[in-house]
């Protein structure tokens, strides 16, 4: 599988973001966290390639570690 795509690649990203936020409407913090965890696992399963998933984990960690 090719390297992880980090450049914008989502068709109609604003619509996706609105749908993502709407999916969390009315949920408690715990329910929202659980929804995020399920979504991550569903998408990871869809990707399937361990190397790509490892790249995604590293990229997410880098974003988290960057100073504000």
Biopython code that builds the backbone (N, CA, C, O; Angstrom):
import numpy as np
from Bio.PDB.StructureBuilder import StructureBuilder

atoms = [
    (1, "UNK", "N", (0.853, -1.177, 0.000)),
    (1, "UNK", "CA", (0.000, 0.000, 0.000)),
    (1, "UNK", "C", (0.897, 1.238, 0.000)),
    (1, "UNK", "O", (1.977, 1.213, 0.590)),
    (2, "UNK", "N", (0.465, 2.323, -0.655)),
    (2, "UNK", "CA", (1.277, 3.538, -0.712)),
    (2, "UNK", "C", (1.373, 4.230, 0.644)),
    (2, "UNK", "O", (0.677, 3.883, 1.598)),
    (3, "UNK", "N", (2.258, 5.219, 0.692)),
    (3, "UNK", "CA", (2.411, 5.990, 1.919)),
    (3, "UNK", "C", (1.106, 6.666, 2.307)),
    (3, "UNK", "O", (0.227, 6.892, 1.476)),
    (4, "UNK", "N", (1.009, 6.975, 3.568)),
    (4, "UNK", "CA", (-0.152, 7.663, 4.120)),
    (4, "UNK", "C", (-0.336, 9.014, 3.437)),
    (4, "UNK", "O", (0.631, 9.753, 3.254)),
    (5, "UNK", "N", (-1.554, 9.336, 3.064)),
    (5, "UNK", "CA", (-1.881, 10.621, 2.442)),
    (5, "UNK", "C", (-2.177, 11.623, 3.548)),
    (5, "UNK", "O", (-3.118, 11.445, 4.320)),
    (6, "UNK", "N", (-1.370, 12.677, 3.622)),
    (6, "UNK", "CA", (-1.589, 13.706, 4.635)),
    (6, "UNK", "C", (-2.097, 15.019, 4.034)),
    (6, "UNK", "O", (-2.528, 15.915, 4.759)),
    (7, "UNK", "N", (-2.043, 15.123, 2.715)),
    (7, "UNK", "CA", (-2.609, 16.296, 2.054)),
    (7, "UNK", "C", (-4.128, 16.161, 2.033)),
    (7, "UNK", "O", (-4.643, 15.044, 2.040)),
    (8, "UNK", "N", (-4.859, 17.289, 2.007)),
    (8, "UNK", "CA", (-6.324, 17.216, 1.965)),
    (8, "UNK", "C", (-6.797, 16.281, 0.849)),
    (8, "UNK", "O", (-6.370, 16.399, -0.300)),
    (9, "UNK", "N", (-7.687, 15.349, 1.209)),
    (9, "UNK", "CA", (-8.098, 14.311, 0.263)),
    (9, "UNK", "C", (-9.564, 13.925, 0.428)),
    (9, "UNK", "O", (-10.010, 12.953, -0.181)),
    (10, "UNK", "N", (-10.319, 14.657, 1.231)),
    (10, "UNK", "CA", (-11.722, 14.327, 1.488)),
    (10, "UNK", "C", (-12.600, 15.155, 0.560)),
    (10, "UNK", "O", (-12.488, 16.380, 0.508)),
    (11, "UNK", "N", (-13.464, 14.481, -0.162)),
    (11, "UNK", "CA", (-14.443, 15.161, -1.003)),
    (11, "UNK", "C", (-15.418, 15.930, -0.102)),
    (11, "UNK", "O", (-15.998, 15.350, 0.816)),
    (12, "UNK", "N", (-15.599, 17.208, -0.355)),
    (12, "UNK", "CA", (-16.493, 18.073, 0.425)),
    (12, "UNK", "C", (-16.184, 17.973, 1.929)),
    (12, "UNK", "O", (-17.035, 17.547, 2.709)),
    (13, "UNK", "N", (-14.979, 18.362, 2.329)),
    (13, "UNK", "CA", (-14.554, 18.204, 3.724)),
    (13, "UNK", "C", (-15.448, 18.922, 4.732)),
    (13, "UNK", "O", (-15.641, 18.432, 5.845)),
    (14, "UNK", "N", (-15.992, 20.068, 4.356)),
    (14, "UNK", "CA", (-16.866, 20.783, 5.292)),
    (14, "UNK", "C", (-18.133, 19.981, 5.579)),
    (14, "UNK", "O", (-18.621, 19.962, 6.709)),
    (15, "UNK", "N", (-18.659, 19.324, 4.556)),
    (15, "UNK", "CA", (-19.842, 18.476, 4.754)),
    (15, "UNK", "C", (-19.513, 17.287, 5.657)),
    (15, "UNK", "O", (-20.303, 16.917, 6.525)),
    (16, "UNK", "N", (-18.337, 16.695, 5.442)),
    (16, "UNK", "CA", (-17.943, 15.582, 6.295)),
    (16, "UNK", "C", (-17.797, 16.046, 7.738)),
    (16, "UNK", "O", (-18.269, 15.381, 8.660)),
    (17, "UNK", "N", (-17.140, 17.192, 7.932)),
    (17, "UNK", "CA", (-16.945, 17.705, 9.298)),
    (17, "UNK", "C", (-18.296, 17.959, 9.967)),
    (17, "UNK", "O", (-18.478, 17.635, 11.140)),
    (18, "UNK", "N", (-19.238, 18.535, 9.230)),
    (18, "UNK", "CA", (-20.567, 18.784, 9.786)),
    (18, "UNK", "C", (-21.247, 17.470, 10.171)),
    (18, "UNK", "O", (-21.892, 17.396, 11.217)),
    (19, "UNK", "N", (-21.111, 16.437, 9.344)),
    (19, "UNK", "CA", (-21.704, 15.132, 9.656)),
    (19, "UNK", "C", (-21.031, 14.508, 10.876)),
    (19, "UNK", "O", (-21.695, 13.886, 11.705)),
    (20, "UNK", "N", (-19.711, 14.674, 10.985)),
    (20, "UNK", "CA", (-18.990, 14.151, 12.138)),
    (20, "UNK", "C", (-19.455, 14.828, 13.427)),
    (20, "UNK", "O", (-19.693, 14.159, 14.433)),
    (21, "UNK", "N", (-19.580, 16.134, 13.394)),
    (21, "UNK", "CA", (-20.061, 16.871, 14.563)),
    (21, "UNK", "C", (-21.501, 16.474, 14.883)),
    (21, "UNK", "O", (-21.846, 16.288, 16.050)),
    (22, "UNK", "N", (-22.333, 16.345, 13.867)),
    (22, "UNK", "CA", (-23.738, 15.972, 14.075)),
    (22, "UNK", "C", (-23.859, 14.581, 14.701)),
    (22, "UNK", "O", (-24.776, 14.325, 15.481)),
    (23, "UNK", "N", (-22.934, 13.688, 14.358)),
    (23, "UNK", "CA", (-22.965, 12.337, 14.926)),
    (23, "UNK", "C", (-22.767, 12.361, 16.440)),
    (23, "UNK", "O", (-23.165, 11.428, 17.138)),
    (24, "UNK", "N", (-22.156, 13.423, 16.940)),
    (24, "UNK", "CA", (-21.876, 13.550, 18.377)),
    (24, "UNK", "C", (-22.973, 14.310, 19.127)),
    (24, "UNK", "O", (-22.969, 14.355, 20.357)),
    (25, "UNK", "N", (-23.908, 14.903, 18.388)),
    (25, "UNK", "CA", (-24.979, 15.676, 19.027)),
    (25, "UNK", "C", (-25.740, 14.838, 20.042)),
    (25, "UNK", "O", (-26.178, 13.725, 19.749)),
    (26, "UNK", "N", (-25.891, 15.393, 21.240)),
    (26, "UNK", "CA", (-26.674, 14.734, 22.278)),
    (26, "UNK", "C", (-25.944, 13.636, 23.031)),
    (26, "UNK", "O", (-26.520, 13.018, 23.927)),
    (27, "UNK", "N", (-24.685, 13.381, 22.686)),
    (27, "UNK", "CA", (-23.940, 12.321, 23.365)),
    (27, "UNK", "C", (-23.197, 12.888, 24.571)),
    (27, "UNK", "O", (-22.760, 14.039, 24.565)),
    (28, "UNK", "N", (-23.067, 12.074, 25.583)),
    (28, "UNK", "CA", (-22.220, 12.439, 26.726)),
    (28, "UNK", "C", (-20.762, 12.351, 26.285)),
    (28, "UNK", "O", (-20.467, 11.840, 25.204)),
    (29, "UNK", "N", (-19.856, 12.845, 27.113)),
    (29, "UNK", "CA", (-18.424, 12.749, 26.821)),
    (29, "UNK", "C", (-18.023, 11.285, 26.622)),
    (29, "UNK", "O", (-17.281, 10.966, 25.693)),
    (30, "UNK", "N", (-18.506, 10.404, 27.483)),
    (30, "UNK", "CA", (-18.169, 8.987, 27.376)),
    (30, "UNK", "C", (-18.716, 8.380, 26.086)),
    (30, "UNK", "O", (-18.022, 7.619, 25.411)),
    (31, "UNK", "N", (-19.953, 8.715, 25.745)),
    (31, "UNK", "CA", (-20.552, 8.201, 24.504)),
    (31, "UNK", "C", (-19.818, 8.746, 23.278)),
    (31, "UNK", "O", (-19.601, 8.023, 22.305)),
    (32, "UNK", "N", (-19.439, 10.017, 23.331)),
    (32, "UNK", "CA", (-18.701, 10.632, 22.234)),
    (32, "UNK", "C", (-17.328, 9.976, 22.064)),
    (32, "UNK", "O", (-16.896, 9.709, 20.943)),
    (33, "UNK", "N", (-16.652, 9.721, 23.179)),
    (33, "UNK", "CA", (-15.363, 9.021, 23.118)),
    (33, "UNK", "C", (-15.523, 7.622, 22.524)),
    (33, "UNK", "O", (-14.686, 7.176, 21.740)),
    (34, "UNK", "N", (-16.600, 6.934, 22.901)),
    (34, "UNK", "CA", (-16.849, 5.587, 22.380)),
    (34, "UNK", "C", (-17.142, 5.630, 20.878)),
    (34, "UNK", "O", (-16.684, 4.767, 20.129)),
    (35, "UNK", "N", (-17.902, 6.630, 20.442)),
    (35, "UNK", "CA", (-18.176, 6.791, 19.013)),
    (35, "UNK", "C", (-16.866, 7.003, 18.258)),
    (35, "UNK", "O", (-16.637, 6.382, 17.220)),
    (36, "UNK", "N", (-15.999, 7.886, 18.784)),
    (36, "UNK", "CA", (-14.702, 8.119, 18.142)),
    (36, "UNK", "C", (-13.882, 6.834, 18.068)),
    (36, "UNK", "O", (-13.269, 6.550, 17.039)),
    (37, "UNK", "N", (-13.867, 6.065, 19.140)),
    (37, "UNK", "CA", (-13.104, 4.814, 19.149)),
    (37, "UNK", "C", (-13.646, 3.838, 18.105)),
    (37, "UNK", "O", (-12.874, 3.206, 17.384)),
    (38, "UNK", "N", (-14.975, 3.714, 18.026)),
    (38, "UNK", "CA", (-15.568, 2.814, 17.027)),
    (38, "UNK", "C", (-15.245, 3.279, 15.616)),
    (38, "UNK", "O", (-14.920, 2.468, 14.748)),
    (39, "UNK", "N", (-15.334, 4.590, 15.386)),
    (39, "UNK", "CA", (-15.036, 5.133, 14.061)),
    (39, "UNK", "C", (-13.580, 4.861, 13.678)),
    (39, "UNK", "O", (-13.296, 4.470, 12.546)),
    (40, "UNK", "N", (-12.676, 5.065, 14.608)),
    (40, "UNK", "CA", (-11.253, 4.795, 14.349)),
    (40, "UNK", "C", (-11.043, 3.331, 13.980)),
    (40, "UNK", "O", (-10.331, 3.026, 13.023)),
    (41, "UNK", "N", (-11.659, 2.431, 14.733)),
    (41, "UNK", "CA", (-11.482, 1.002, 14.455)),
    (41, "UNK", "C", (-12.121, 0.595, 13.127)),
    (41, "UNK", "O", (-11.572, -0.239, 12.408)),
    (42, "UNK", "N", (-13.269, 1.172, 12.798)),
    (42, "UNK", "CA", (-13.922, 0.876, 11.512)),
    (42, "UNK", "C", (-13.041, 1.344, 10.356)),
    (42, "UNK", "O", (-12.839, 0.612, 9.387)),
    (43, "UNK", "N", (-12.515, 2.570, 10.461)),
    (43, "UNK", "CA", (-11.663, 3.087, 9.394)),
    (43, "UNK", "C", (-10.336, 2.343, 9.321)),
    (43, "UNK", "O", (-9.823, 2.103, 8.228)),
    (44, "UNK", "N", (-9.773, 1.973, 10.470)),
    (44, "UNK", "CA", (-8.533, 1.194, 10.476)),
    (44, "UNK", "C", (-8.752, -0.154, 9.790)),
    (44, "UNK", "O", (-7.902, -0.622, 9.033)),
    (45, "UNK", "N", (-9.898, -0.769, 10.063)),
    (45, "UNK", "CA", (-10.219, -2.029, 9.412)),
    (45, "UNK", "C", (-10.349, -1.846, 7.906)),
    (45, "UNK", "O", (-9.917, -2.703, 7.135)),
    (46, "UNK", "N", (-10.936, -0.741, 7.487)),
    (46, "UNK", "CA", (-11.091, -0.456, 6.064)),
    (46, "UNK", "C", (-9.727, -0.285, 5.391)),
    (46, "UNK", "O", (-9.504, -0.805, 4.298)),
    (47, "UNK", "N", (-8.818, 0.442, 6.041)),
    (47, "UNK", "CA", (-7.469, 0.642, 5.503)),
    (47, "UNK", "C", (-6.746, -0.704, 5.440)),
    (47, "UNK", "O", (-6.203, -1.095, 4.407)),
    (48, "UNK", "N", (-6.760, -1.394, 6.575)),
    (48, "UNK", "CA", (-6.246, -2.759, 6.614)),
    (48, "UNK", "C", (-4.739, -2.932, 6.631)),
    (48, "UNK", "O", (-4.247, -3.890, 7.227)),
    (49, "UNK", "N", (-3.999, -2.052, 6.008)),
    (49, "UNK", "CA", (-2.548, -2.202, 5.880)),
    (49, "UNK", "C", (-1.863, -1.701, 7.144)),
    (49, "UNK", "O", (-2.000, -0.535, 7.516)),
    (50, "UNK", "N", (-1.112, -2.606, 7.812)),
    (50, "UNK", "CA", (-0.463, -2.260, 9.084)),
    (50, "UNK", "C", (0.550, -1.138, 8.932)),
    (50, "UNK", "O", (0.650, -0.290, 9.818)),
    (51, "UNK", "N", (1.300, -1.104, 7.848)),
    (51, "UNK", "CA", (2.297, -0.041, 7.655)),
    (51, "UNK", "C", (1.613, 1.320, 7.550)),
    (51, "UNK", "O", (2.067, 2.289, 8.158)),
    (52, "UNK", "N", (0.542, 1.398, 6.794)),
    (52, "UNK", "CA", (-0.198, 2.650, 6.672)),
    (52, "UNK", "C", (-0.782, 3.062, 8.014)),
    (52, "UNK", "O", (-0.751, 4.240, 8.371)),
    (53, "UNK", "N", (-1.311, 2.103, 8.756)),
    (53, "UNK", "CA", (-1.862, 2.413, 10.079)),
    (53, "UNK", "C", (-0.761, 2.885, 11.029)),
    (53, "UNK", "O", (-0.991, 3.786, 11.836)),
    (54, "UNK", "N", (0.424, 2.293, 10.945)),
    (54, "UNK", "CA", (1.547, 2.737, 11.770)),
    (54, "UNK", "C", (1.947, 4.169, 11.409)),
    (54, "UNK", "O", (2.256, 4.972, 12.289)),
    (55, "UNK", "N", (1.940, 4.483, 10.120)),
    (55, "UNK", "CA", (2.238, 5.854, 9.685)),
    (55, "UNK", "C", (1.186, 6.828, 10.234)),
    (55, "UNK", "O", (1.518, 7.934, 10.660)),
    (56, "UNK", "N", (-0.075, 6.408, 10.218)),
    (56, "UNK", "CA", (-1.148, 7.265, 10.730)),
    (56, "UNK", "C", (-0.987, 7.504, 12.229)),
    (56, "UNK", "O", (-1.168, 8.626, 12.701)),
    (57, "UNK", "N", (-0.652, 6.471, 12.968)),
    (57, "UNK", "CA", (-0.426, 6.630, 14.406)),
    (57, "UNK", "C", (0.722, 7.599, 14.672)),
    (57, "UNK", "O", (0.623, 8.472, 15.534)),
    (58, "UNK", "N", (1.796, 7.440, 13.932)),
    (58, "UNK", "CA", (2.944, 8.330, 14.114)),
    (58, "UNK", "C", (2.588, 9.766, 13.752)),
    (58, "UNK", "O", (2.987, 10.696, 14.453)),
    (59, "UNK", "N", (1.842, 9.961, 12.663)),
    (59, "UNK", "CA", (1.449, 11.313, 12.252)),
    (59, "UNK", "C", (0.535, 11.952, 13.285)),
    (59, "UNK", "O", (0.677, 13.135, 13.596)),
    (60, "UNK", "N", (-0.399, 11.178, 13.818)),
    (60, "UNK", "CA", (-1.308, 11.709, 14.839)),
    (60, "UNK", "C", (-0.546, 12.071, 16.099)),
    (60, "UNK", "O", (-0.843, 13.078, 16.742)),
    (61, "UNK", "N", (0.420, 11.268, 16.451)),
    (61, "UNK", "CA", (1.227, 11.540, 17.636)),
    (61, "UNK", "C", (2.051, 12.806, 17.438)),
    (61, "UNK", "O", (2.183, 13.609, 18.362)),
    (62, "UNK", "N", (2.611, 12.994, 16.238)),
    (62, "UNK", "CA", (3.377, 14.204, 15.948)),
    (62, "UNK", "C", (2.510, 15.441, 16.094)),
    (62, "UNK", "O", (2.954, 16.451, 16.640)),
    (63, "UNK", "N", (1.280, 15.373, 15.611)),
    (63, "UNK", "CA", (0.359, 16.498, 15.728)),
    (63, "UNK", "C", (0.096, 16.808, 17.193)),
    (63, "UNK", "O", (0.022, 17.974, 17.580)),
    (64, "UNK", "N", (-0.046, 15.774, 18.005)),
    (64, "UNK", "CA", (-0.322, 15.933, 19.430)),
    (64, "UNK", "C", (0.863, 16.547, 20.154)),
    (64, "UNK", "O", (0.678, 17.340, 21.077)),
    (65, "UNK", "N", (2.077, 16.193, 19.751)),
    (65, "UNK", "CA", (3.289, 16.630, 20.430)),
    (65, "UNK", "C", (3.753, 18.022, 20.015)),
    (65, "UNK", "O", (4.633, 18.591, 20.660)),
    (66, "UNK", "N", (3.169, 18.588, 18.936)),
    (66, "UNK", "CA", (3.589, 19.910, 18.485)),
    (66, "UNK", "C", (3.175, 20.970, 19.498)),
    (66, "UNK", "O", (2.056, 20.935, 20.011)),
    (67, "UNK", "N", (4.076, 21.918, 19.791)),
    (67, "UNK", "CA", (3.714, 22.998, 20.726)),
    (67, "UNK", "C", (2.688, 23.935, 20.106)),
    (67, "UNK", "O", (2.641, 24.109, 18.889)),
    (68, "UNK", "N", (1.880, 24.525, 20.950)),
    (68, "UNK", "CA", (0.852, 25.449, 20.449)),
    (68, "UNK", "C", (1.392, 26.846, 20.347)),
    (68, "UNK", "O", (0.671, 27.758, 19.944)),
]
sb = StructureBuilder()
sb.init_structure("model")
sb.init_model(0)
sb.init_chain("A")
sb.init_seg("    ")
for serial, (resi, resn, name, xyz) in enumerate(atoms, 1):
    if name == "N":
        sb.init_residue(resn, " ", resi, " ")
    sb.init_atom(name, np.array(xyz, "f"), 0.0, 1.0, " ", f" {name:<3s}", serial, name[0])
structure = sb.get_structure()
